[in-house]
């Protein structure tokens, strides 16, 4: 019922009998070792008030082993548990390791700290701190927690740290009781971190969750559920894919941000991220590159509602994703989507279906110049208006491997010098574009090989320079609106007019149609002093005879 002191080791063994220590161990004279019912098979309950005090550890130089695989319950009802030696707290499986003190701190002095088998259950308001860096923030002591960590208090925060050692939590955190905040591996030490799950059916935290820091060597998320009611931030050192998501994980918040900071992310399984739908606002950001563990296999799905999604580095440059879906559901909101760098490179960045945006998306921004896709269809969708924006300031190329690509709803807007090239290969890969607008005579080249190309309005005044649609592969071309350029227009493929009135107008530049022109609509061509050449038959399909035709019919047009 009182303290235990002395510069010796202590062993307590009670079999099925209870062991209760109501005073601090080693508060005055530090023990050199401690063993309490550490033999497997001893079932007696254990209750310990404190080990050490605010000023020093209660056991040093020797090991500490408390409980075993049969211990019915291990209760730590004090506030200080400081040891200098490898330390194990163990109880049988289930909710058997009970921390009932007010804001307890459990620490080792750069030594391993293990919570074996049993789940940890906290029950008192405050902050529970478990770490291995009693001596210094960069101490190297591994922290291993086998079971779950839960709380029955609604105002309990959790802090875990292992300095430069490894930190592993194999059970779920907060799957039956939510913490206020969860901080794992904060500071600046470079230890590795592995976290299985946060939350479950219910959220694991009502406040912010922060895992890792800018020096963390590797952050492994090998669970399937990371669910909270507030922000989630996962951080590891820059310079590679140091954030490894190896479980088929779903990350969920209640309209709060999710960030993967500093490091690149490697996907070892299909990953889904949901921060909201419709008007809910939860931003999603990736500071580093995103790669699949196995090229063309793992997929990434993001639903951010009205929140913005930002990819700051490349996607699939080395190992392509197996699919990419960003706010493509009908109940997703109007959040902006930004691709700061490339998708893929000379090879595809996504080998599978790519669906980005929906009819409410406010903007999709492309800030680099290479976007390469393979295997599945590729679709970019926004609300109406100049919402699909190319901002690189040099030629931006979208390439598929004989698969279709669509820019739907919104118009492609070419900022200064951001010329557009869309190439789906020589075989069947369709191109569909609602509208294209430019800024300063940007050029446009669309080549669907033997696939079809469908385009709406292109240009106004001097926005667009040279325009090339089609190739000698002779894929069909459908025109759905007026084309206005300050450059030559070449349309190389059989043309179908699909709207009531189609026109092509240049600022004294040539217009060339290399194949037939059909469609039960009117066609107006005007080139000023530029030549107009039509190498195919007009109205060859008697079921689609043109209803009107005007070619340089305005007085003053001198073109041949």
Buried (B, 14 or more C-beta within 10 A) or exposed (E): EEBBBEEEBBEBEBEEEEBEBEBBBBBEEBBBBBBBBBEEEBBBBBBBBBBBBEEBBBBBEBBBBBBBBBBBBBBBBBBBBBBBBBBBBBBBEBBBBBBBBEBBBBBBBBBBBBBBBBBBBBBBBBBBBBBBBBBEEBBBBBBBBBBBBBBBBEEBBBBBBBBBBBBBBBBBBBBBBBBBBBBBBBBEBBBBBBBBBBBBEEBBBBBBBBBBBBBBBBBBBBBBBBBBBBBBBBBBBBEBBBBBBBBBBBBBBBBBBBBBBBBBBBBBBBBBBBBBBEEBBBBBBBBBBBBBBEBBBBBBBBBBBBBBBBBBBBBBBBBBBBBBBBBBEEEBBBBBBBBBBBBBBEBBBBBBBBBBBBBBBBBBBBBBBBBBBBBBBBBBBBBEBBBBBBBBEEBBBBBBBBBBBBBBBBBBBBBEBBBBBBBBBBBBBBBBBBBBBBBBBBBBBBBBBBBBBBBBBBBEEBBBBBBBBBBEBBBBBBBBBBBBBBBBBBBBBBBBBBBEEBBBBBBEBBBBBBBBBBBBBBBBBBBBBBBBEBEBEBBEBEEBEBEEEEBBEEEEBEBE
